[in-house]
Amino acid sequence: MIHHSTLIFFLSGFFLMAGCTTTRLEEQTNLPFEILEGESVVITSNSYHVGNETETDFLQCINKSLIKKQKTFNVIPTQQFINQLYPWFEPRTAPQTTDDLSSFLARDLVRERIETLDVKYFVNISGQTKTNSSSGALTCAAGPGGGGCFGLAWWDDTSSYSASIWDLSQESSVGNVSASVSGTSVIPALVIPIPILARTQKTACEELTDQILDFFSRN
Amino acid sequence: MNINHKLLLLLVVLCQSCTQSIVINTTVPEPLVEKIENFNIAVIYEDNIQNYQYENINSKSSACCEIDFSDSQLNLFRKILQSFFPGLIELPNNNSEMLSNVDLYMEPQLDAFEFLSPEESRNDKYAVWLKYKIDIYDNKKTLLSNWYITGYGEQNTGSFGVSESLTKAIDLALRDTGVNLAIKIEDDFDKLVKLISADL
């Protein structure tokens, strides 16, 4: 009886912890800056040519979240901006560091287009979601009389992202914010598998968006 | 052989004959480039630019194996070349006529198309390479230069389906070809002009 109680206690604790996330946020300001109402920012990311692994759906999440959460400045959707500047903001030609900004802006047509769009800042996102460890076992089987799964599997994810705010007029980074979210997901299965997922990437997206907004609002 | 074995065999045969096919419909945006005036360029597209169809029955890729480029390559070259050369003339590829008002003839052709699937490269992305050869002739149809233009694209499988990932990787490779073509024209067109001038 005691054994059963102990087992239930541990399993309950495990399932309660699963799906939870822990978050670490950091912020750094390098230079003074300001953003005025109606000015625009663009969410960017480094190219796969330099080994960047930031997921496309994470960038889309940041875009949507920034558009939804504020009305002070405009957020030009990344793909729309890339198309407006084609072929000078493609993976091969987009600036990868603030050192590249001067040569990028040296093209008259590029500078004119950016001025027309009133873009003042690039928010350069880097980072990715990684699965650190996984364990457990889950077995599924099906036969003429039906099917089902049995077992327990769990894994730890860490979504670690940072945003560097590039001021196009100063051609330098005015600050950085970052968010790192860790969590354990678990799938217990007794005939039917019940996934309890830690949505680390979604949480990181929300946290990083709040960090970016906080950064812009304090300067 | 009982009925279950027959059904299983039929299923296996049917699955073997299933071939995924992908149609590419890439459209590149209007390029942001300076026009080059006062040059009359004629372009002749080879067949493998106009409607290239890739088929690989031996591929290990799960995105196997028919890829129809439809008119994506043609649209790409048209968009880039017309943005640089407003008076671009397009000629059929069986043309042998010499036009008096043409300064340069360009003949683009697809030289190579390759891709790696996640299974082959043992990571979670599709990688695509394109290589084009552009033969450039003067108005007497003397070969002046060969330009080799490449394009590379990669796409994580991530939240996309297998076909969608490969389609996006090809889309990026075609856009990258447009980037390299634009850079090549900006960097090397002056050299062609000098060759024409020396020829006169």
Interface residues (C-beta under 8 A of the other chain):
Chain A: Y48 H49 E53 E55 T56 D57 N83 Q84 L85 Y86 P87 W88 E90 P91 R92 T93 L109 V110 R113
Chain B: V28 P29 E30 P31 L32 V33 E34 Y152 E154 N156 G158 S159 L172 R175 D176 G178 V179 N180 A182 I183
